[in-house]
Amino acid sequence: MRTCANYQDDVCILGLEEFKPSEEYCASCKHYRGPSRGLGDDVANALKKTGVERVVNRLSGGKECGCGKRRAALNRVFPKDKSDG
């Protein structure tokens, strides 16, 4: 079950995937909007709130930097404990 606000009726409403995206695709999507799944989401949220994400995007010219894959890896290694809420 996907908890991303951008995932509705078995499709990505951002149009990033033409068909039903895989769990792996959703796990590494930098546009994830939902409850924290682990350390990767917490780091991504902190970088966004402090403005670091915007600076990195500007410096990279909007090119994919691998942040989504790193976010997914951190979430896998350090998942959010279900009792944390």
Protein Blocks (a to p, Z undefined) as FASTA:
>chain_A
ZZbfklgghiafklpafbacdfklmmmpckbgcddfbjklmmmmmmmmnommmmmmmmnn
opaehlmmmmmmmmmmmccdfklZZ
